[in-house]
Amino acid sequence: MEMISDRGESLTSQVHRALRQAITMGELAPGSLHSVAKLAERLQVSRSPVREALISLADQGMVAFERNRGVRILQTTAHDLEEVFSLRLLLEVPATFRAAQIITPADVERLRDALGSRDTFVGAATMLAHQEMDSGFHRVILEATGNRRLVGVVDNLWSHQKMRGVTSAGRTRQLADIHREHEAVFERIEAGDALGAATAMREHLSHSASLLLAQETGDSAESADDMLPWLDVFAALQVPGYS
């Protein structure tokens, strides 16, 4: 588990980050039970910031308190994954549309840096490094909308996705394919093409969702599409030229 150090942030925030990372990386296994005291001992901090961090993680659906027993790491299911991607489609597609409309030259450069080269993306040393580059690209787009709460909500969805421990990278598709989809989003945003950027993001997320759900359920990717009831919500709004 990540050790706590002085990073100019509150102790509770540091503990929250350390616990969330331990959960998403499986160090604190799904279904396992832990006491506040033992977690505080492992992190070498007092119980108070651990308890506060766990309350926040409980609100986010990552843990649950059990009376007189401690806190249990919640297990996730394919249905949880379906909910995560339905929400990401609802939030990130219109956010990408908005970001492309108002993005500044400085944010375009930040997004270019977050995209990185295909070689760097493909050559990530660990799956965690890949996930951080992947989520970092999406985060810059969300930040470009100016909506801080949106960034926090999607970060939480990312944590749930990581908790499931699933990725299509290197299994049903290659890292280069994921980077290519990111490039398509970046190119449309850089060009100021809001509709094209939103369409590229929708295709990227729906592709990821279909592959991951199929991977988890054993169904075909086409069948997995039926598990995403919000897939065509943007089209239903009849945005001119959107299909």
Order of alpha helices (4+ residues) and beta strands (2+ residues): alpha-beta-alpha-alpha-beta-beta-alpha-alpha-alpha-alpha-alpha-alpha-alpha-alpha-alpha
